[in-house]
Amino acid sequence: MLTDALVELAAAGGTAVVGAAATDIWQGTKGKVARLFGRGDDRDEQRVSVQLDRIPMELDQAAEPQQERVRAALRDRWTVKLTELLEENPELEDDLRALVEEVRAAVPAPQQTFVQNINAYGNATQNITQTGDIVVGNKARTP
């Protein structure tokens, strides 16, 4: 069972992988992620590389209204994969953390931020699970 910190790291990794897909750092990021999963096995590395190649294609093929849904699904898929990787190989924590920090430093902020708009009317009830800052309205919290 993973700690909450490792679950959050896997989620940050999923976000980083998808966020990097449409940037200049994609090829380098893709290679590092594939090596992380391959752990020295060229066949595993190649298999993951092929899976990673699908991310930009899926994003490009998605029509404008579906792009955020596709992005979220891809992010969730890679979060699960990274969670499983950390469960089986907890010693990869530092490598994944370094990769996430590298992508965060290189990817423009808009590609690291996901916006979820939720509207409720009448007597509707919504249950939402989220981590990080929640901004209500259009003013961000200042430190």
C-alpha positions as CSV (number, residue, x, y, z in Angstrom):
1,M,0.0,0.0,0.0
2,L,1.4,3.4,-1.0
3,T,1.6,6.3,1.3
4,D,-0.4,9.4,0.5
5,A,2.8,11.2,-0.6
6,L,3.5,8.5,-3.1
7,V,0.0,8.5,-4.4
8,E,0.2,12.3,-4.9
9,L,3.6,11.9,-6.6
10,A,2.1,9.4,-9.0
11,A,-0.7,11.9,-9.8
12,A,1.8,14.7,-10.3
13,G,3.7,12.3,-12.6
14,G,0.5,11.6,-14.6
15,T,0.0,15.4,-15.0
16,A,3.6,15.9,-15.9
17,V,3.5,13.2,-18.6
18,V,0.4,14.6,-20.3
19,G,1.4,18.2,-19.8
20,A,4.7,17.6,-21.6
21,A,3.2,15.9,-24.5
22,A,2.6,19.0,-26.6
23,T,5.8,20.8,-25.8
24,D,9.4,20.9,-26.9
25,I,10.5,18.7,-24.0
26,W,8.2,15.8,-25.0
27,Q,10.9,13.6,-26.6
28,G,13.2,13.9,-23.7
29,T,10.4,13.4,-21.2
30,K,9.1,10.4,-23.1
31,G,12.5,8.8,-23.1
32,K,12.9,9.3,-19.4
33,V,9.5,7.9,-18.6
34,A,10.1,4.9,-20.8
35,R,13.4,4.2,-19.1
36,L,11.8,4.6,-15.7
37,F,9.2,1.9,-16.6
38,G,11.8,-0.3,-18.5
39,R,14.3,-0.4,-15.6
40,G,17.0,-1.7,-17.9
41,D,14.8,-4.0,-19.9
42,D,14.9,-2.7,-23.5
43,R,11.6,-4.5,-24.5
44,D,9.7,-3.0,-21.6
45,E,11.1,0.4,-22.4
46,Q,10.1,0.1,-26.1
47,R,6.6,-1.1,-25.1
48,V,6.1,1.9,-22.8
49,S,7.6,4.2,-25.5
50,V,4.9,3.1,-28.0
51,Q,2.2,3.7,-25.4
52,L,3.6,7.2,-24.7
53,D,3.6,7.9,-28.5
54,R,-0.2,7.6,-28.4
55,I,-0.6,10.6,-26.0
56,P,0.1,13.4,-28.5
57,M,-1.9,11.6,-31.2
58,E,-4.9,11.2,-28.9
59,L,-4.7,14.9,-27.9
60,D,-4.3,16.0,-31.6
61,Q,-7.3,13.9,-32.7
62,A,-9.7,15.1,-30.0
63,A,-12.2,17.7,-31.2
64,E,-12.0,20.9,-29.2
65,P,-15.0,20.2,-26.9
66,Q,-13.5,16.8,-26.0
67,Q,-9.9,17.8,-25.5
68,E,-10.1,18.4,-21.7
69,R,-11.9,15.1,-21.2
70,V,-9.3,13.3,-23.3
71,R,-6.5,15.1,-21.4
72,A,-8.1,14.1,-18.0
73,A,-8.5,10.5,-19.1
74,L,-4.9,10.3,-20.3
75,R,-3.7,11.9,-17.0
76,D,-5.7,9.4,-15.0
77,R,-4.4,6.5,-17.1
78,W,-0.8,7.5,-16.5
79,T,-1.4,8.2,-12.9
80,V,-2.6,4.6,-12.5
81,K,0.4,3.3,-14.4
82,L,2.8,5.3,-12.2
83,T,1.0,4.2,-9.0
84,E,1.4,0.6,-10.0
85,L,5.1,1.2,-10.9
86,L,5.7,2.8,-7.5
87,E,3.9,-0.1,-5.7
88,E,6.2,-2.6,-7.4
89,N,9.3,-0.4,-7.3
90,P,9.2,2.1,-4.4
91,E,12.9,2.7,-4.9
92,L,11.9,4.7,-8.1
93,E,10.4,7.5,-6.0
94,D,13.4,9.8,-6.3
95,D,13.6,9.3,-10.1
96,L,10.0,10.0,-10.6
97,R,10.1,13.1,-8.3
98,A,13.1,14.4,-10.3
99,L,11.2,13.9,-13.5
100,V,8.1,15.7,-12.2
101,E,10.2,18.7,-11.0
102,E,12.1,18.8,-14.4
103,V,8.8,18.9,-16.3
104,R,7.3,21.5,-14.0
105,A,10.3,23.7,-14.5
106,A,10.1,23.4,-18.3
107,V,6.4,23.3,-19.1
108,P,4.5,26.5,-19.4
109,A,2.2,27.1,-16.4
110,P,-1.1,26.9,-18.4
111,Q,-0.2,23.3,-19.4
112,Q,0.3,22.4,-15.7
113,T,-3.1,23.8,-14.6
114,F,-6.4,22.1,-15.1
115,V,-9.6,24.0,-14.7
116,Q,-12.8,22.3,-13.8
117,N,-16.0,24.3,-14.1
118,I,-19.0,23.0,-12.2
119,N,-22.5,24.4,-12.4
120,A,-25.3,23.3,-10.1
121,Y,-28.9,24.6,-10.4
122,G,-31.9,24.3,-8.2
123,N,-31.5,21.7,-5.4
124,A,-28.6,19.9,-7.1
125,T,-25.9,18.3,-5.0
126,Q,-22.4,17.7,-6.3
127,N,-19.6,15.7,-4.7
128,I,-16.1,16.7,-5.9
129,T,-12.7,15.3,-4.9
130,Q,-9.8,17.5,-5.6
131,T,-6.3,18.2,-4.3
132,G,-4.4,21.5,-4.3
133,D,-5.8,25.0,-4.2
134,I,-9.5,25.6,-5.0
135,V,-10.2,29.1,-6.4
136,V,-13.8,30.2,-6.2
137,G,-14.5,33.2,-8.5
138,N,-11.7,34.7,-10.5
139,K,-9.1,35.8,-7.9
140,A,-6.3,33.5,-7.0
141,R,-5.2,33.2,-3.4
142,T,-2.1,35.4,-2.6
143,P,0.6,34.1,-0.3
